[in-house]
Amino acid sequence: MKKPAGIILVIVGVILLYLGWSRKTSLAGDVAELQAKVANKVDGGMRMPDHAIYLAGGAILAVAGVGLVLKK
């Protein structure tokens, strides 16, 4: 039962990686990065654009899914 769950995690992870990467390389992603940098300079907060969260989450899900699939 772990293999189907692992495959689903890998698929969802790859989808999130694709969405995050396509957003990062677009004009909207560049604007979001610039807005986060300016806002962090103004108040010292720790903001990050949505595509960074998508990339990190997709990588974590893909690695976890591969781990489930390869675990015996």
Long-range contacts (C-beta under 8 A, 24 or more apart in sequence): 2-68, 2-69, 2-71, 3-68, 3-69, 5-65, 5-68, 6-64, 6-65, 6-66, 6-67, 6-68, 6-69, 6-71, 7-65, 7-69, 8-65, 9-61, 9-62, 9-64, 9-65, 9-68, 10-61, 10-62, 10-65, 10-66, 10-69, 11-65, 12-58, 12-61, 12-65, 13-57, 13-58, 13-59, 13-60, 13-61, 13-62, 13-63, 13-64, 13-65, 14-58, 14-62, 15-58, 16-54, 16-55, 16-57, 16-58, 16-61, 17-54, 17-55, 17-58, 17-59, 17-62, 18-58, 19-51, 19-54, 19-58, 20-51, 20-52, 20-53, 20-54, 20-55, 20-58, 21-51, 21-55, 23-49, 23-50, 23-51, 23-54, 24-49, 24-51, 24-52, 24-55
